[in-house]
């Protein structure tokens, strides 16, 4: 068999892109699949949608975000009790196939202890339906106000490749999945899924530019970089979803010391981050009081704030369509509406735009009507129904609450969030997927091209001679 060796080392030298809660790595986000990865530069900046209702129109710069709670003066009232919740376990598995994620065959999924249904009903997207997971555990809606710390939400949806979709790049990176072994990698739920411009899931990393001296992997490139339509985006089914009237599931960006794949129970308390005596909670915050969310960290952001004396748990930036495109917007690449379309405030999105139109003391119904009108205009004909669903969720379930506060505690992740987080292609630290520079033409059911490559010293012997260099078979 003829074999081809690459003659020159490909330098891992590209400028890191800073993205709004969905970062973009260098063009060679190279990592060794077994040894501690060290090549490439990733810049996990995010955009908080911090607004100050006492100063209409003032939004924070994501590169210089001030603490939005420095003037918060809210008390810590107990949240409303008496919510009845089912106690039976949720269930569901995530059938996988490395070359066709919608296949019902493949590797065994990671299943949380709160899951028991091993034969779930699948929806048209290949995932178990929400109903098939069964009733959520009672712990997801228990009252935690007496013991938990308080924190607050901002919001965004920039549509960039999530931070947690990249492999970790050095031993100093404690945010992303452990790459010391396949077992450790999967125990951390691996890499977060990413999708192409048509919302079709694609690998999070593939074989890189294998050279004579180097073998490794490249992260699929973010649409927030130079790739634009050719790059990858947040999968739209990571938009929030209501389980019932008092419980929802969602994904968030955490602080720089957060950990990808961790889950948290949020119990809303009817207050908000910038609260002061002359700036009390609005009708929207009060309407959210007593509701619960289980959120999973799929992004990390350097501008997502840590705690303070009033809100020691710090900030989570909630992923919600219409929440603001941030500084490095891929949403308007994915949903083309023209240069004059109103996407709302870059930091704050549709709600901030509605506040600018209606004022900061409008009624809940007025805000809901305004936001849903913007949702329909943006996503009604986009062919991406999850974006429309998540945008309406913000108005109808989340009650259009601006930077609300909550009690928070870490919990075991529900299987629904695990299934929609874990890459269905990258189920191991190693793969033989051929590098793709344009993902825009990849369709559901397409089989990935593969290569047979080897590390230095591991070439298959040919005619009694083993080449000492890294390389690949001739295509």
C-alpha positions in Angstrom: 0.0 0.0 0.0 1.3 3.4 -0.9 1.5 5.8 2.0 1.8 9.6 2.1 3.9 11.6 4.6 3.4 15.3 5.2 6.7 17.1 4.6 6.4 20.1 6.9 5.1 20.9 10.4 1.9 22.9 10.5 2.4 25.7 13.0 -0.4 26.2 15.5 -0.5 30.0 15.1 -3.7 31.8 14.7 -5.3 34.7 16.5 -7.7 33.6 19.2 -11.2 35.0 18.8 -13.1 36.3 21.8 -16.7 35.3 21.6 -19.8 36.2 23.6 -20.2 33.3 25.9 -19.3 30.9 23.1 -15.5 31.1 22.4 -13.5 30.4 19.4 -10.2 28.7 19.4 -7.3 29.0 17.1 -7.3 27.3 13.7 -5.1 24.6 15.2 -6.8 23.9 18.5 -4.5 20.9 18.7 -4.5 18.4 21.5 -3.0 15.0 22.1 -5.8 12.6 22.8 -3.9 10.7 25.5 -1.2 13.0 26.8 -2.0 16.3 28.4 -3.0 18.6 25.5 -0.9 21.7 25.2 -1.3 23.3 21.8 -3.7 26.0 20.7 -5.1 29.1 22.4 -8.7 29.4 23.6 -10.1 32.7 24.8 -13.3 32.0 26.7 -14.9 35.4 27.0 -18.6 35.7 27.3 -21.2 38.5 27.3 -23.4 39.2 30.3 -26.6 40.9 29.6 -26.4 43.1 32.6 -28.8 46.1 32.6 -29.6 48.7 35.2 -33.3 49.5 35.3 -32.6 52.6 37.3 -30.6 53.9 34.3 -32.6 53.0 31.2 -30.6 52.2 28.1 -27.4 51.6 30.1 -25.9 48.2 29.2 -22.5 46.9 30.4 -19.6 46.5 28.1 -18.6 42.8 28.0 -15.0 43.6 28.1 -15.4 45.7 31.3 -18.3 44.3 33.1 -18.9 45.9 36.5 -20.6 44.0 39.3 -24.3 44.4 38.7 -25.1 43.6 42.3 -23.0 46.2 44.0 -26.1 48.2 44.9 -28.4 45.3 45.4 -30.3 45.6 48.6 -32.9 42.8 48.4 -33.7 40.7 51.4 -33.7 36.9 51.3 -37.4 36.0 51.8 -38.3 32.3 51.8 -39.7 31.3 48.4 -43.3 30.2 48.2 -43.8 26.7 49.6 -46.4 24.1 49.0 -45.4 23.1 45.5 -46.4 19.5 44.9 -43.8 17.6 42.8 -43.7 14.1 41.4 -41.1 11.8 43.0 -40.8 9.1 40.4 -37.5 8.9 38.5 -36.9 10.4 35.1 -35.5 8.2 32.4 -33.9 8.0 29.0 -30.9 6.9 27.1 -28.9 8.5 24.3 -28.3 6.0 21.5 -25.2 6.9 19.6 -23.4 6.0 16.5 -20.0 7.7 15.7 -20.9 8.3 12.1 -24.7 8.8 12.3 -25.9 10.2 15.7 -29.5 9.5 14.8 -28.9 5.8 14.7 -30.3 3.7 17.4 -27.1 1.6 17.7 -23.7 2.5 19.1 -21.9 3.0 22.3 -23.6 2.9 25.7 -24.8 6.3 26.9 -24.0 7.9 30.3 -27.2 7.6 32.4 -27.7 9.5 35.6 -29.1 7.7 38.6 -32.3 9.7 38.2 -33.0 7.9 34.9 -34.6 4.5 34.5 -36.3 4.3 31.2 -34.1 2.2 28.9 -36.5 2.2 25.9 -37.6 5.8 25.5 -39.9 7.2 22.8 -37.7 9.0 20.3 -38.7 12.3 18.7 -38.0 13.3 15.1 -34.6 14.7 16.1 -33.5 11.3 17.3 -33.6 12.3 21.0 -36.0 10.8 23.6 -39.0 13.0 23.9 -39.2 15.1 27.1 -42.2 13.1 28.3 -40.3 9.8 27.9 -38.0 10.8 30.7 -40.8 10.5 33.2 -41.5 12.8 36.2 -38.5 14.7 37.5 -37.1 13.9 41.0 -38.6 15.8 43.9 -35.2 17.3 44.7 -35.5 19.5 41.6 -38.3 21.5 43.1 -37.7 21.3 46.9 -37.4 24.5 48.9 -33.7 25.3 49.3 -34.1 28.9 50.6 -33.1 28.1 54.1 -29.6 26.8 53.3 -28.5 27.8 49.8 -26.5 30.8 48.6 -28.0 33.4 46.3 -27.0 34.3 42.8 -28.5 36.0 39.7 -29.1 35.4 36.0 -28.3 37.5 33.0 -29.1 36.2 29.5 -27.6 35.8 26.0 -27.8 33.7 22.8 -24.9 34.4 20.5 -25.1 31.0 18.7 -21.3 30.5 18.9 -19.7 27.2 19.4 -19.8 26.6 23.2 -16.7 26.9 25.3 -17.4 23.3 26.5 -17.3 22.0 22.9 -13.5 22.4 22.8 -11.0 19.9 24.3 -9.0 21.3 27.2 -5.7 22.8 26.1 -3.4 22.4 29.1 -3.3 21.0 32.6 -4.2 24.5 33.8 -7.6 24.4 32.1 -9.9 23.0 34.8 -13.1 24.1 33.1 -13.4 21.5 30.4 -13.6 17.7 30.4 -10.7 15.6 31.8 -8.6 14.2 29.0 -6.4 12.0 31.0 -8.4 8.9 29.9 -11.5 8.0 28.0 -13.2 7.1 31.2 -12.4 10.5 32.8 -13.5 12.2 29.6 -16.9 10.5 29.5 -17.3 10.9 33.3 -17.2 14.7 32.6 -19.7 14.2 29.8 -17.1 14.8 27.1 -17.5 17.8 24.8 -20.7 19.8 24.4 -22.5 19.2 21.1 -22.2 21.7 18.2 -24.2 22.0 15.0 -23.8 23.5 11.6 -25.7 26.4 10.2 -28.7 24.1 9.4 -28.7 22.9 13.0 -27.4 19.5 12.1 -25.0 18.1 14.7 -21.4 17.7 13.6 -18.2 16.5 15.5 -16.7 18.8 18.0 -13.2 17.8 17.0 -11.6 15.9 14.1 -8.2 14.8 12.9 -6.0 17.8 12.5 -3.3 18.8 10.0 -1.2 15.7 10.6 2.5 16.4 9.7 5.7 14.4 9.8 6.3 15.4 13.4 2.8 15.9 14.8 -0.5 14.0 15.2 -3.5 15.5 17.0 -7.0 16.9 16.7 -8.5 20.2 15.7 -11.7 21.6 17.2 -14.4 22.3 14.6 -14.2 26.0 14.0 -16.8 28.4 15.4 -19.1 30.5 13.3 -18.1 33.4 15.5 -14.6 33.3 13.8 -13.8 33.9 10.2 -15.6 30.7 9.1 -19.1 32.3 9.5 -21.5 30.0 7.5 -18.9 27.3 7.2 -18.4 27.1 10.9 -20.3 25.6 13.8 -23.0 27.0 16.1 -24.8 26.2 19.4 -27.3 23.5 18.7 -30.7 25.1 19.0 -32.2 22.3 21.2 -30.0 23.8 24.0 -32.7 26.5 24.3 -34.6 26.4 27.6 -37.6 24.0 27.9 -40.4 23.9 30.4 -40.9 20.5 32.1 -44.1 21.9 33.8 -45.5 25.2 35.2 -42.9 25.3 38.0 -39.8 23.5 36.5 -37.6 24.1 33.5 -34.3 22.8 32.1 -31.7 25.1 30.5 -28.0 25.7 29.8 -25.9 28.5 31.2 -22.5 30.1 31.0 -20.7 30.2 34.3 -17.7 32.1 35.7 -14.1 31.5 34.8 -13.7 28.9 37.6 -16.9 27.0 36.7 -16.8 23.4 35.4 -18.3 22.3 32.2 -21.1 19.7 32.6 -22.0 20.6 36.2 -25.7 21.1 37.0 -27.4 23.4 39.5 -30.9 23.8 41.0 -32.1 27.5 40.9 -35.0 28.6 43.0 -36.2 32.1 42.1 -36.9 34.4 45.0 -38.8 37.3 43.5 -36.0 39.8 43.6 -33.3 41.0 41.1 -29.6 41.8 41.0 -29.8 45.7 40.9 -32.5 46.0 43.5 -32.5 49.1 45.7 -35.0 50.8 47.9 -36.0 53.2 45.1 -35.6 50.4 42.5 -37.9 47.6 43.8 -38.7 44.3 42.1 -41.1 44.5 39.2 -44.2 42.5 38.4 -42.0 40.2 36.3 -39.7 39.2 39.1 -42.6 38.6 41.5 -44.3 36.4 38.9 -41.2 34.2 38.6 -40.9 33.7 42.4 -41.2 30.1 43.5 -40.2 28.6 40.1 -37.3 26.3 39.7 -34.7 25.6 37.0 -32.1 22.9 36.6 -29.3 24.3 34.5 -26.2 22.8 33.1 -22.9 24.7 32.4 -22.1 24.5 28.7 -20.1 27.7 28.5 -17.6 29.5 30.6 -17.1 33.3 30.5 -14.4 35.6 31.8 -16.9 38.4 32.2 -19.5 36.3 34.1 -19.1 37.8 37.6 -18.3 36.0 40.8 -20.1 36.5 44.1 -20.4 39.5 46.4 -21.7 39.9 50.0 -25.3 40.2 48.8 -25.2 37.5 46.2 -22.3 35.2 47.1 -23.1 32.5 44.5 -22.3 34.8 41.6 -23.8 35.0 38.1 -25.0 32.6 35.5 -25.6 33.9 32.0 -28.7 32.0 30.8 -28.7 30.7 27.2 -32.1 31.9 25.8 -32.9 32.9 22.2 -33.5 36.6 22.0 -31.4 37.2 25.1 -28.8 39.3 23.2 -26.3 38.4 20.5 -23.3 39.7 22.4 -20.0 41.0 21.1 -19.3 38.0 18.7 -22.6 37.3 17.1 -23.2 34.2 15.0 -27.0 34.3 15.3 -27.4 36.8 12.5 -25.3 34.6 10.4 -27.5 31.6 11.1 -30.8 33.5 10.9 -30.5 35.9 8.0 -32.9 38.8 8.4 -31.0 41.6 6.7 -29.0 44.5 8.1 -31.9 46.6 9.2 -33.6 43.9 11.3 -34.1 44.8 14.9 -32.4 42.1 17.1 -32.8 44.2 20.2 -29.9 45.3 22.5 -26.7 43.4 21.9 -26.5 42.9 25.7 -30.0 42.3 26.9 -31.8 41.4 23.7 -35.5 41.6 23.2 -36.4 42.5 26.8 -34.1 45.4 26.9 -35.5 46.7 23.6 -39.0 46.3 25.0 -38.0 48.2 28.1 -36.7 51.0 26.0 -40.0 51.1 24.1 -42.3 50.6 27.1 -40.3 51.9 30.0 -39.2 50.0 33.1 -42.5 49.9 34.8 -44.7 48.3 32.2 -47.0 45.4 33.1 -46.0 41.7 32.7 -48.5 41.3 29.9 -47.1 44.3 28.0 -43.6 42.9 28.2 -44.7 39.4 27.2 -46.6 40.8 24.2 -43.7 42.9 23.1 -41.1 40.1 23.5 -43.2 37.5 21.7 -43.8 39.8 18.8 -40.0 40.2 18.4 -39.7 36.4 18.8 -42.2 35.8 16.0 -40.5 38.3 13.7 -37.0 36.8 14.3 -37.7 33.1 14.4 -41.2 32.5 13.1 -40.0 31.7 9.6 -36.4 30.7 10.3 -36.9 27.0 10.1 -35.4 26.6 13.6 -38.4 25.9 15.8 -36.3 25.5 19.0 -35.3 29.1 18.8 -38.9 30.2 18.6 -39.9 27.9 21.4 -37.0 29.1 23.7 -37.8 32.8 22.9 -41.5 32.3 23.8 -40.4 30.4 26.9 -38.6 33.5 28.2 -41.8 35.5 28.0 -44.3 32.9 29.1 -42.5 30.7 31.7 -39.6 32.9 32.8 -42.0 35.9 33.0 -39.7 38.2 31.1 -37.8 38.7 34.4 -34.7 41.0 34.1 -31.6 39.7 35.9 -33.6 37.8 38.6 -32.0 36.4 41.7 -32.3 32.8 43.0 -31.1 30.3 45.6 -28.7 27.8 44.2 -27.3 24.4 45.0 -25.4 21.8 42.9 -27.5 18.7 41.9 -27.1 15.6 39.8 -27.8 16.4 36.1 -31.1 15.2 34.6 -30.7 12.8 31.7 -32.5 15.3 29.4 -29.7 17.8 29.8 -27.0 15.2 29.6 -28.4 13.8 26.3 -28.6 17.3 24.7 -25.1 18.2 26.0 -22.9 15.2 25.1 -21.4 15.0 21.6 -22.9 12.0 19.8 -19.8 11.8 17.5 -16.9 12.4 19.9 -17.6 9.5 22.3 -13.9 9.0 22.7 -10.7 11.0 22.9 -9.7 9.5 19.6 -11.4 9.5 16.2 -10.4 9.2 12.5 -12.7 11.8 11.2 -11.2 13.8 8.3 -10.8 17.5 8.9 -13.6 19.5 7.3 -13.3 23.2 6.6 -16.9 23.8 5.4 -19.6 22.2 7.5 -22.5 24.1 5.8 -23.2 21.3 3.3 -23.3 18.4 5.9 -26.8 17.0 6.0 -28.6 14.7 8.5 -27.6 11.1 7.8 -24.4 12.0 5.9 -21.5 9.7 6.8 -18.2 11.4 7.7 -15.1 10.9 5.7 -12.4 9.1 7.6 -8.6 8.8 7.4 -6.1 6.2 8.7 -3.4 8.2 10.5 -0.8 7.4 13.0 1.5 9.0 15.6 5.2 9.1 15.2 6.6 5.6 15.7 3.2 3.9 15.3 3.1 3.6 11.5 1.9 0.2 10.2 4.9 -1.7 8.9 5.2 -1.9 5.1 7.5 -4.4 3.3 9.4 -5.0 6.5 10.0 -1.3 7.2 8.2 0.9 9.8 8.3 4.6 9.1 9.2 6.6 12.3 7.2 9.7 11.4 3.6 10.6 11.8 1.4 10.5 8.7 -1.7 9.2 7.0 -2.6 6.7 4.3 -3.0 8.1 0.8 -6.6 9.0 0.3 
